[in-house]
Amino acid sequence: GKYGAYGAPSDIKFYKDKMKDRDVRQLEIGFNALTPTMIEVPRRIVVSAVKIPESSDVVMLIAGSTYGRWKKEEKTFQGIADSFEVP
């Protein structure tokens, strides 16, 4: 992703950490990202992570946006994260 392209994300906060089921872990994270004009923009993301059976690999889906849009569309982003599964 492009987070960090203009500097490391700052003010990182973990809001949720839950096991959706025994194979899927979900994290909700907030942070500030720098724009090309070096302005900090608050962002919120939800990460779904699945460990591949019989492997040490983990596959992740990340859905998120600016915090302002997150407040309006949180259910949409959560639905995207909830839909993630690895057969």
Number of C-alpha atoms within 10 A of each C-alpha: 5 8 14 13 12 14 12 10 18 15 9 14 12 13 11 10 13 11 12 12 8 7 13 20 16 22 18 19 17 22 19 21 24 19 15 10 7 10 11 14 16 18 20 24 22 25 23 25 22 19 15 13 11 6 7 7 9 10 13 17 16 17 19 22 18 16 18 12 12 17 11 9 14 18 11 13 19 18 12 17 23 16 10 17 14 12 5
